[in-house]
Amino acid sequence: DLPAGLSREGGEPERQRMQKMRTLDTLADGIAQDMGDLLHAAKLHLQMTRDDAPDDHVVQDYLDRTLNSLSEIETLVERLLALSRENETEVREQVDVVTLVEEMLAIAESSFPPEFTVRTRFDEDCTVRGNPSQLQQLVADLVTNAGAQMDGKWEQQPTVLDVSVQRVTADPDLADQ
């Protein structure tokens, strides 16, 4: 018998190999999420270009084909994310929601035009027990979707994105879920 923690393949401790696999899973998940965000932004910009071009312009066909291709790529990325999440052990840790939201807003604000204002209101001590990657993706999706809904509207009037984080107490049964 081998000593505890060693595998038969080359003698590398099994827990080190498992840690490497978890690290690779996390890295792949992060890359897939980033690719999804970039694809979403590319599709949004192409859609705006398509909307601005005359309906009878030759570029419309190319833009439609490109948008369709990006949608197919987006579907593949979503499948990769679903696969990585199926294999992921449920990581739950204390997450400071205010810090997470501030980080995501800092990333998103660089892509907003100057007429676009972000107002924040954060309660103190807003921590939850959850999966940091999933919570980060949730906030990124919310900010991206809000920005997409307001896109172009700042040309008619100043546009404000109000973001708040409030501390609430969940029912214990709901919190367990």
C-alpha positions as CSV (number, residue, x, y, z in Angstrom):
1,D,0.0,0.0,0.0
2,L,1.0,3.6,-0.7
3,P,1.3,6.2,2.1
4,A,-1.8,8.3,2.6
5,G,-2.1,11.1,-0.1
6,L,0.1,9.5,-2.7
7,S,-1.2,8.2,-6.0
8,R,0.3,5.4,-8.2
9,E,0.9,7.9,-11.1
10,G,4.4,9.2,-10.6
11,G,4.1,9.6,-6.8
12,E,2.6,13.1,-6.8
13,P,0.4,13.6,-3.8
14,E,-3.2,13.2,-4.7
15,R,-4.4,16.3,-2.9
16,Q,-1.9,18.4,-4.8
17,R,-3.1,17.1,-8.1
18,M,-6.7,17.7,-7.0
19,Q,-5.8,21.3,-6.0
20,K,-4.3,21.8,-9.4
21,M,-7.5,20.5,-11.0
22,R,-9.6,22.8,-8.9
23,T,-7.4,25.7,-9.8
24,L,-7.7,24.9,-13.5
25,D,-11.5,24.6,-13.2
26,T,-11.6,28.0,-11.6
27,L,-9.4,29.5,-14.2
28,A,-11.4,28.0,-17.1
29,D,-14.6,29.2,-15.5
30,G,-13.2,32.7,-15.2
31,I,-12.0,32.7,-18.8
32,A,-15.4,31.5,-20.0
33,Q,-17.2,34.2,-18.0
34,D,-14.8,36.9,-19.4
35,M,-15.4,35.5,-22.9
36,G,-19.1,35.7,-22.4
37,D,-18.9,39.3,-21.2
38,L,-16.7,40.3,-24.2
39,L,-19.1,38.5,-26.6
40,H,-22.1,40.3,-25.1
41,A,-20.3,43.7,-25.5
42,A,-19.3,42.8,-29.1
43,K,-22.9,41.8,-29.9
44,L,-24.2,45.0,-28.4
45,H,-21.9,47.2,-30.4
46,L,-22.6,45.3,-33.6
47,Q,-26.3,45.7,-33.0
48,M,-26.0,49.4,-32.4
49,T,-23.9,49.6,-35.7
50,R,-26.6,47.6,-37.5
51,D,-29.3,49.9,-36.1
52,D,-27.5,53.0,-37.3
53,A,-26.7,51.7,-40.8
54,P,-29.4,52.2,-43.5
55,D,-31.6,49.2,-43.9
56,D,-30.6,48.8,-47.6
57,H,-26.9,49.1,-47.0
58,V,-24.7,46.2,-48.1
59,V,-23.2,46.0,-44.6
60,Q,-26.5,44.8,-43.1
61,D,-26.0,41.3,-44.4
62,Y,-22.5,41.1,-43.0
63,L,-23.6,42.4,-39.6
64,D,-26.4,39.9,-39.5
65,R,-24.1,37.0,-40.2
66,T,-21.6,38.2,-37.7
67,L,-24.3,38.6,-35.0
68,N,-25.5,35.1,-35.7
69,S,-21.9,33.7,-35.4
70,L,-21.4,35.5,-32.1
71,S,-24.7,34.1,-30.9
72,E,-23.4,30.6,-31.7
73,I,-20.2,31.3,-29.9
74,E,-22.1,32.6,-26.9
75,T,-24.1,29.4,-26.8
76,L,-20.8,27.4,-26.7
77,V,-19.5,29.5,-23.9
78,E,-22.7,29.1,-21.9
79,R,-22.3,25.3,-22.4
80,L,-18.7,25.4,-21.1
81,L,-19.8,27.5,-18.1
82,A,-22.6,25.0,-17.3
83,L,-20.2,22.1,-17.6
84,S,-17.7,23.7,-15.3
85,R,-20.4,24.5,-12.8
86,E,-21.6,20.9,-12.8
87,N,-18.1,19.8,-12.0
88,E,-17.4,22.5,-9.5
89,T,-17.7,21.7,-5.8
90,E,-20.0,24.1,-4.1
91,V,-17.7,26.8,-2.8
92,R,-19.4,28.8,-0.1
93,E,-17.5,31.5,1.8
94,Q,-18.2,34.9,3.3
95,V,-18.4,37.5,0.5
96,D,-18.5,41.3,1.1
97,V,-21.2,42.3,-1.4
98,V,-20.3,46.0,-1.2
99,T,-16.7,45.3,-2.2
100,L,-17.8,42.9,-4.9
101,V,-20.2,45.5,-6.4
102,E,-17.6,48.3,-6.2
103,E,-15.1,46.2,-8.1
104,M,-17.6,45.3,-10.8
105,L,-18.7,49.0,-11.1
106,A,-15.1,50.1,-11.4
107,I,-14.6,47.7,-14.4
108,A,-17.9,48.7,-16.0
109,E,-17.6,52.5,-15.6
110,S,-14.6,52.6,-17.9
111,S,-16.9,51.6,-20.8
112,F,-19.7,54.1,-19.9
113,P,-19.8,57.5,-21.8
114,P,-19.1,60.7,-19.8
115,E,-22.9,61.5,-19.8
116,F,-23.6,58.3,-17.9
117,T,-23.6,58.8,-14.1
118,V,-23.4,56.0,-11.5
119,R,-24.8,56.7,-8.1
120,T,-24.2,54.3,-5.2
121,R,-25.7,53.8,-1.8
122,F,-24.2,51.0,0.3
123,D,-25.2,49.8,3.8
124,E,-22.4,48.6,6.0
125,D,-21.7,45.0,6.8
126,C,-23.4,43.4,3.8
127,T,-21.9,40.0,3.7
128,V,-23.4,36.8,2.4
129,R,-22.3,33.2,2.4
130,G,-22.0,32.1,-1.2
131,N,-19.9,31.3,-4.2
132,P,-17.8,34.4,-5.0
133,S,-17.5,33.6,-8.7
134,Q,-21.3,33.1,-9.1
135,L,-22.0,36.3,-7.2
136,Q,-19.5,38.3,-9.3
137,Q,-21.0,37.0,-12.5
138,L,-24.5,37.9,-11.2
139,V,-23.4,41.5,-10.5
140,A,-21.6,41.8,-13.8
141,D,-24.7,40.6,-15.7
142,L,-26.9,43.1,-13.8
143,V,-24.6,46.0,-14.6
144,T,-24.1,45.0,-18.2
145,N,-27.9,44.6,-18.7
146,A,-28.6,48.0,-17.1
147,G,-26.0,49.7,-19.2
148,A,-27.5,48.0,-22.4
149,Q,-31.0,49.2,-21.5
150,M,-29.8,52.8,-21.1
151,D,-27.4,52.8,-24.1
152,G,-28.1,55.7,-26.4
153,K,-30.6,57.4,-24.0
154,W,-27.9,59.8,-22.6
155,E,-28.0,61.5,-26.0
156,Q,-31.5,62.9,-25.1
157,Q,-31.0,63.4,-21.4
158,P,-28.5,62.6,-18.6
159,T,-28.6,59.0,-17.6
160,V,-28.2,57.7,-14.1
161,L,-27.6,54.2,-12.9
162,D,-28.6,53.9,-9.2
163,V,-26.9,51.0,-7.5
164,S,-27.6,50.1,-3.9
165,V,-26.7,47.3,-1.5
166,Q,-28.9,46.9,1.5
167,R,-28.6,44.6,4.4
168,V,-31.6,42.4,4.9
169,T,-32.3,39.4,7.0
170,A,-33.5,36.3,5.1
171,D,-35.8,33.7,6.5
172,P,-33.6,30.9,7.8
173,D,-35.1,28.3,5.5
174,L,-34.5,30.6,2.5
175,A,-31.0,31.4,3.6
176,D,-30.2,27.7,3.8
177,Q,-31.1,27.3,0.1
